[in-house]
Amino acid sequence: MFGNKQTKKVKAALKQIRQYEKKGHYIDYSLAAECAQEAGLTYEADELYMKSIEKAEKAGDFGFAAWQAVHAGLTERAKVLFAKTSEQEEDKGNFKDAAWHANESGLTERAIDLYEKAGCFNDAADLAKEIGETSRAIRLYEKGEDFARAAYCAQEAGLTNIANELFAKASSEAEKEGKFGNAIDYARFAGLKEKVHDISVRASEQAEKNGNLKDAIYYAKEAGLRDRVRALKAHLDYLEK
């Protein structure tokens, strides 16, 4: 019974495959390959993927061809096709897509340049960091005004002075955005005790204005304002009665 079911499944798959093949488009060959794969027809699937790749490449659809090569397990051919896709996307001015395809092809340096060209500085920095180009990664994070990530990158590399400068910048940016918790943390990482105090005071005052007395108390404690903490607690106790 099991054998009959398998035979029927294979016959149905072969019939479907022939229908796709008759259409002749590279997408149809891809569908035929998937059909063969599902039916356990490994050899046929490989052959159909190859035809799909050849036809897609001939049509100039290198991206599609690259993914067919991935499905077929043809890693090196996929890399070549991803590189061609990257060139196509760059010619169109699609630098972010070009960068992604360059990275898939193993051309990391090219990918970094393209991401930078696209204005995707964090993506470029992440790749630079992956390949051990710390200074370049820091510069790119800075260029994208992600001072916190630049600072952490410098810190991980043991570049303490640079990390401190960047944490100070990150603190100022976070404070401007009203992200007081982050601003305080970054200022603390930079060793800026006075700045930690000043931001905590501002954060406490802002929290009180917003009616968030618990946060106002927390930041007052951070600033070491004992009298203010007592006054805020008394106010909170009164409101909660």
ABEGO torsion letter per residue (X at the ends): XAAAAAAAAAAAAAAAAAAAAAAGBAAAAAAAAAAAAAAGBAAAAAAAAAAAAAAAAAAGBAAAAAAAAAAAGBAAAAAAAAAAAAAAAAAAGBAAAAAAAAAAAGBAAAAAAAAAAAGBAAAAAAAAAAAGBAAAAAAAAAAAGBAAAAAAAAAAAGBAAAAAAAAAAAAAAAAAAGBAAAAAAAAAAAGBAAAAAAAAAAAAAAAAAAGBAAAAAAAAAAAGBAAAAAAAAAAAAAAAX
